């Protein structure tokens, strides 16, 4: 707690000179106590993070990848260990598996941003050299999520929309689907990962 108070103190001292300008544009007097409370709220894990608790654990993963929307998927298996990191602020996912003819590994993070009130995900794996970022919402039940992002098209270099769709079971097992833009504006399923909780 002391370290949090110190950090807030440093931020207030650092950002303090900007307060009069921001306050003048908002028509209000600067309030350092209010700023400290806002910064503490932005940094402290809370209910938004707790809704991600079901994703914590060790999972067996069945993966399906569609090379073409019409063709059969390529199937493979993996294991994922999901843990809280940085003081319960981010869920870290470490996935390792065997794709046909080549091992497959991925690392992802899911978080709730207290300021924007949105869920965010970052994913990187051995199938690319870029980090894909997603932003979206969990429904009120906490059982499903839809997060959107964009990845560069390997042929054109232009951004192409993608969607991360997640369905969460009460025991923490969950289905993650990656959808991308097919012909025209139609979204097609590119990948499916069924996470079955082991412990």
N, C-alpha and C positions, 0 to 999 in steps of 0.2 A: 504494500500500500504506500509505503514511504517513497518507493521509486516512482510510482504513478503520480504522486503529488509533486515530486521533483520535476518530472517530465512536463506536467501541466504548468508548473511555475515557469519553466524555461520557455515553453511555447507562448505563454501569456507575455513574458518579458520580450520575447523575440517578435511576436506579432503585435504587441502593444502599440508601437508607433503607427501601425496601419489603422488602428481603431478610429481615430478622429476622422480620417478620410472616409472610411466605410460608414461611420455613424453620420457624418455630414450628408452623405448621399442618401442615407435612409431617413434623415431628419430626426435622429435620436442621439442622445448623449452616450458616450462609450461606457460600457459596464463590464469591468474586468471580472467580476464575480460570475456574471452570466456567461462570459466567454469561457471561464474555467469549467463551469458546469457543462457547457456544450462540448468542450474538448474531452472531458471525462466520459460523457455519454457516447461520444464517437469512438472511444478507445476500449470501453469495457464490454466484455462478452455478456450477452443477455439472452432474452427469449428467442431472438432470431437465430442465434447460434445453437440453442438447445434443440431446435427443431431438426437439426442435422444429426443428432445423437444416434438415430437408427442406422446410419451409414457406417458407424464405427464397428470394427471387428475384422475377422478373417473370412474371406469368401472364396468359394470355388466359382469360376466364371466360365460360362459357355459362350463363345463368340461366333457370330455369323457375319460374314462380309459379302456384300453383293457387288460384283464387278460390273454387271449390267442389271438394270431393274427387272428384266424379263427372265434372266438366268437364275439357276439355283445358287444358293449362297455357299461360300467356302466356310467350313466349320472348323473350329479349333477350340482349345481349352486353355485356361490360365488360372492363376490364383492372385488374389489381391488382398493386401493388408492395409487397412484404413485406420488412421490414428489422428487424434487431436494434436496439433502443433501450435507453438507460440501462445501458450497459455489458454488453450481452448478457443482460439479465434479462427483457426482454419482446419479443415479436414484434409489430410494428406492421403492420397491413394497411390500405392505402389503396386503396379500390376506386372506380372511376369508370366509369359506363356509360350506356347509353341504354335506358330503359324506354319502352314505347309512350306517345307524347305527352308525355313528361317525362323529363329527365335524372335519373339515379339515382346517388347517391354514398353511400359508407359508410366508416366507420373502425372498426377492431377491434383488440383486443389479446388475445394469448394468453400465459399465463405458467404456470410451475410454482412452487407455493408450497413452499419447503423445509420449512416448519414443519408444515403440515397434510398434506404429501405428496400433494397433489391438483393437477390442472390447472384453471386458471380462464380464462374468456374474458369479455370485455366487448365489446358491439357496439352501435353507434349509426349511424343512417342517415337519409336524407331522407324515409323512409317513416314516421317516427315522431318523437316529441319526448322519448322516454325511452331510458335506457341499459339494455339487457338483460344480465344477469349469469348466467353458467353455471359450474357446478363439476362435475368428474368425473375420469375416469381415461383414460389410454392403456393399451391392452393390453400384455402383456409383449413382443410383437413390435414395438411402436411403429407398427403399421400401421393401427390403428383406435382411435377415441376415442368415448366417450359422455359428454356433459356435460348436466346438467339445470338448468333455471331456471324462471322464471315471468314472465309479462307481464300487465299489467292488461287485462282485457277492455274494449274501447272502448265497449261498450253498457252493461255493468254496473259497470265500475270494479273488479271483483273479480279477484284473481290467477288466471291460467290457466296450467297447466303447459306447458312447452315443452322439447324435447330437441334438442340439437345433435349430430348423428351425423357422424363424419368417417372417411373411408377414405383412407389415404395410400399412394401408389405409391413405388417405390424412387427414381425420378427427382425426387420432390417434387410431381408432379402429384397433386391430391387432390380428392375429392368431398365436399362439405359439404351436409348435408341438415338442414332445419329442420322438425321435427314439432311439432304442437300438438294440443290436445284438441278432438276433433270432438263429435259427438252422444254423450251419455253419457260414458263414460271412455275411449272408443276414441281412440287417437292416429292422426292422419292427416298425410300429408306436405303441408306448406305451401309449401316452397321448396326448390329444388335448385340448387347452384352447382358446376359442373365447372371446376376450375382446371387449365389445361394450361400446364406450365412452358415459358417462352420462353427464359429465360436465368437 
